[in-house]
Amino acid sequence: MLRIGLIFPMIEEIDAFKQYIKIENEVDVYDLKFYEGVCNNVECVMVQCGVGKVNAARSTQILIDKMNVDYVFNVGVAGGVDSCLKVGDVVIGEKLVQHDFDITPFNHEKGFIPDVGVYVESDKFLQSVAEKVLKKIPHINIHKGVIATGDIFCTDEKMCEKISKKFKALCVEMEGASIAQVCFLSHVPFLILRSISDVSNSDNVVTYEEFLESSCKIIAEALNNILSELGKTNGGSNERSIKK
């Protein structure tokens, strides 16, 4: 049976998905709780990683090293920085970038990471499955593109505009690209999905708090439908994430 690691940064995100999964076992590793269960004929291992790139990377490596997963999914909420996005929209991360990684004094582009590159691409097979499935859900608007990650909750409109323009990013969050980097280096296919909880303006925090719960429910529904499609075939892909 296909086995997928599911990484949720926050308690609200993992709680929203628990209604879809039958949890059969709990495992504690380095003070992180991993929930093992089955969802739509797919074995799943869930973990709440915590906020930020280091927490996300740590949880990802444990999933890969100790939980024997075939794929890694990271799902949660994000802030929209492209004008096409509205609260509740879902973004399929085609490529991930760390917008706060900066070694430009050494003649590299902003976001460039040695032995990785600027962008890390999600698994093409998983992208195609997600797009196929989500297009069938009439109340979910989907977008595909770049997700930018950094250790900052972006509330400054100028910063958001700069990130969007520099990396052609649709949204910003605090975990995805670090998870992508770990998966890339470990040769494990991955997919990053985000539901928009707020858009870049002076009221980011207010909007985020107001729509966090509904955005978590949307992305949980999206994930459940994707797992259902994967469970029908229990198939997979030999492709691996590639650097750009």
N, C-alpha and C positions, 0 to 999 in steps of 0.2 A: 504494500500500500504506500502511496505517495506520502511523504512526511515533510511538512512545511513549518518553518519557524516564523512566528508572528510577533513582531516587536511593536509595542505601543509605548509612547513616551509617558503618557499620563494615565492616572487611575480612571478618569472619565472615559477615556478612549477604550481601555480594556474592558471596563464594566459594560459599555454599550454593546460589545461583541459577545459577551458571555451568554446571552440569551440564545445564541445560535450554535453553541458548542456543548457537547456532553463531556464534562471534565471527569477524567478517570483516575488521575494521579497528580500529586504535587511533589516537586523536587526542589530542595534548597541548595543553591550553589553560591558560595561567597556572598551570603546574605541576599541573594536574589531568588525570588520564587518563580519557578517554571511550572506552568500548568499543562499537563498532557491530556489530550482528549481527541475526539473524532468529530468532524464537521463535514457533512455531505460526502461521506466515504473517503475523506482525507484525514490522515493523522496530523494533528497540529500540536505544536509546542508554543505556548504563549508566555510572554514575559513583559512586565512593565519595566522599561529600562531606566526611566527618569529623564529629566530634561537636559539637553546639551550634548555636544559631540562626544565627549569622553565617556559619559554614561552609555550612550548609544553604541559606541565602538566596543566597549567592554562587554556589553550584553550580546552583541553580535558574535564576537569571537568565542564566547562561552557556548552559544547555540551551535556554532559550527564544530567546535572541538569536542563537546560533551553530549550533544543531543542528536547527532547523526541526521541532520536535516538535508533534504534534497534542494530546497529553495528557501530563501529568506524574503519575507514580505515585511515592509514597514508601512504602517498606516496611521493616520492621525489627522490633525488639523494644521492649517497654515494661513498665513496672511497674504492676500492677493496684492501684487504690485503691478500687474498689467490691467489696463482699463477695461479689458474684455471680461474680466472676472467679476462675479457677484457672490455674495455670501450663499453658501450651500452648493456651489459648483464643485465638481471633482476634477482634480488634475492627476493625470497619469504621467509620472516622471519619466520622460524619454532619456534625459540626461540630468546628472546631478553635478553641482559645483559648490565648492566651499568659498563663498564670497569674501570671507575674512582672512583667507590664507594669502600672505603677501611676502614674496621674496623678489619683488621687482628691482631692488638694488642690484641683484645679480643677473639682470637682463632677462628676466622671465616675465611672462604675462601675469597679471593679477589672477589669483586662483590656481596657478600652476603648482603642482606637487610633484617633486622628483619621483620617478618610477611609476607615476600614475597619470600625469597630464593635468589638463584643466578640467575636463569633463569625464565622468564615468557613465557609461550607457547601461541602462536597465536591459535585462534579458529580452530579446526581441519576441520570443515565443510568448512570454508572460505578458508583454505589452499587447500583443495581438489578441490574446484571450481576454484581457481586461477590456480592451476597446470593443470587441465583439459583444461581450456580455453587457457592458454598461450602456451601449447604444440602444439596447432593448428596454431599458428602464425609462419610461417617459418623463418622470418627474426629476430625473438627474441630468444636469447639463455637464458634459465632459469636455475636457481640453487635454491636449498632449503637448509637452514641451519641457523646458528646463525648470527644475526646482533648485533654488539656491539656499544653501545652509550656512549658518553662522551662529556663534555664541552670543546672540543679541536678539531681543524682542524689538523688532523695528517699528518705531512709532514716528520717526522723522520722515516726512514726505520726500525731502530732498535725497535722503539716503536710499529710500525705496526706489525713487526714480533712477538714481545712479546705478543701483543693482540691476534693475530691469533693463536699462539701456546697455550696460556693460556686458551682461551675460545673456541678454534676451530672455530673462527669467519671467515666468508667469507668477510665481509665488515664492515666499521666503518662510523658512522654519529653522529648527535648531538641531536636527538629527540626521536627516536623510542622506546627505553626502558622505558623512562619516561611516554610516552603515554600508553605503555603496563602496567606499574605499576598502573596507575590511573584506567584503564579499569579493571584490575584484582581486585583491591580493591572495585570497584563499581559494579562488576559482570556483565560487559558488554563485549560481544564477540568483538574481534578486529582482524585486519590483518595489517601487516607492509610490504610494497613493496618498493624496491629500485632499481633504474637504476644506473649502474656504470658510473660515470663521470670522474673518475681518478683512477690511481693505485699508490701504494706506491713507490715513488722514489723522487729524488731531484727536479723534475719538476712538482710536484703535482699541484701547483697553476696554472701554465701555462696550463697543461692538463685540469684542472677543468674549467678554463675560456673558453677554446677552445671548449669543448664538453658539456658544461652546457645546451645550448639550445637544442641540438639534444637528449641528455639524458632525458630532460624534456618531449620532444615530445614522446619518446619511452614509458615512464612510463604513460603518459596520455593516449596513445593508449591502453596500457595494462589494465589500470583501466576501460576504456570505455567498453572493451570487457568483462571484469569480471562482470560489472554492467549489461551488456546485458544478460548474462547468468542468473544472479540472477533475472532479471526482467521477464524472461520467466516463471519462476515458482513462483516468489514472495515468495519463501519458506524461511526457516530459520533453525536454529539449537538451541536446548535447551542446548547445551554444553556451558560451560564457561571456560575461560582461567584458567589454573591450574599452581600451582607453582611446581618447580622441585628442 
